């Protein structure tokens, strides 16, 4: 037997536009892509339709040369939005985390490790006669103490990054297993703002 298939006619750029589908749907990435296209080819050339698609109008000068237009769009630099993720491999003890993962207020005690995070607010007040503005600058300090396990409150107004926590724990020789246990508990409490993926 044989299979006969009818060839599909491709009408590239039908209707004077192209629709780009993002592999990973994200509103920020879609907006960044539309912005990059608009800054290169003019305003109103592209706009995000959804988090996963960007509609691009083909400029008049490319109406007869759509392939060149697509090639020009392909080489544009578009900053993809990075999602906050922590990937944990419990078998190997490997932890990979994005820089955008943040923690909110939480109390942590694990074995003989105590985790202390303090948020201090520095205020700079100008002279009353000077033409200055009051500036508030938060300063986060992370300190890890190795002692008998106790419950310590992590009070963070702006949130501290999980990378700062990992660096502080690594400085005193915490094992990857300790880090994994702490991150799993923080995620379970709802204080880890990001996705935790366990392999």
Residue pairs with C-beta under 8 A, 6 or more apart in sequence:
12 18
12 66
12 67
12 70
13 58
13 63
13 66
16 57
16 58
16 63
17 55
17 56
17 57
17 58
18 55
18 56
18 58
18 66
18 70
19 49
19 53
19 54
19 55
19 56
20 33
20 53
20 54
20 55
20 56
20 73
21 52
21 53
22 29
22 30
22 33
22 51
22 52
22 53
22 54
24 80
25 50
25 51
25 52
26 51
26 52
26 80
26 81
26 83
27 48
27 51
27 81
28 81
29 78
29 79
29 80
29 81
30 48
30 50
30 51
30 52
30 53
30 54
31 48
32 78
32 79
32 80
32 81
33 46
33 48
33 54
33 76
33 78
34 46
34 47
34 48
34 54
36 76
36 77
36 78
37 45
37 46
37 54
37 56
37 73
37 76
38 44
38 45
38 46
40 72
40 76
41 59
41 72
42 59
44 57
45 56
45 57
45 59
46 54
46 55
46 56
46 57
47 54
47 55
48 54
48 55
49 55
56 73
58 66
58 69
59 69
62 68
62 69
62 72
82 98
82 99
82 100
83 98
83 100
83 194
83 195
84 98
84 100
84 101
84 102
84 193
84 194
84 195
85 97
85 98
85 101
85 194
85 195
85 196
85 197
86 95
86 96
86 97
86 98
86 101
86 162
86 183
86 187
86 192
86 194
86 195
86 196
86 197
87 94
87 95
87 96
87 97
87 197
87 199
88 94
88 95
88 180
88 183
88 184
88 196
88 197
88 198
88 199
89 95
89 198
89 199
90 180
90 198
90 199
91 199
93 175
93 176
93 177
93 180
94 176
95 166
95 176
95 179
95 180
95 183
97 162
97 163
97 166
98 194
99 161
99 163
100 161
100 194
101 161
101 162
101 163
101 192
101 193
101 194
102 159
102 160
102 161
102 162
102 193
102 194
103 117
103 154
103 156
103 159
103 160
103 161
103 162
103 165
103 186
103 191
103 192
103 193
104 156
104 159
104 191
104 193
105 153
105 154
105 155
105 156
105 191
106 153
106 154
106 186
106 189
106 191
107 151
107 152
107 153
107 154
108 114
108 115
108 151
108 152
108 154
108 182
108 185
108 186
109 149
109 150
109 151
109 152
110 149
110 178
110 181
110 182
110 185
111 149
111 178
112 146
112 147
112 148
112 149
113 144
113 145
113 146
113 149
113 169
113 172
113 174
113 178
113 182
114 144
114 145
114 146
114 147
114 149
114 150
114 152
115 142
115 144
115 152
115 154
115 165
115 168
115 169
115 182
116 142
116 143
116 144
116 145
116 152
116 154
117 140
117 141
117 142
117 143
117 154
117 155
117 156
117 160
117 165
118 140
118 141
118 143
118 155
119 138
119 139
119 140
119 155
119 156
119 157
119 158
119 160
120 138
120 139
120 140
120 141
121 136
121 137
121 138
121 139
121 157
122 136
122 137
122 138
122 139
123 134
123 135
123 136
123 137
124 134
124 135
124 136
124 137
125 134
126 132
126 133
126 134
138 157
138 158
140 156
140 158
140 160
140 164
142 160
142 164
142 165
142 167
142 168
143 168
144 168
144 169
144 171
144 172
144 174
146 172
154 160
154 191
159 193
162 183
162 192
162 194
165 182
166 179
169 178
169 179
169 182
170 179
183 192
183 196
184 196
184 198
186 192
187 196
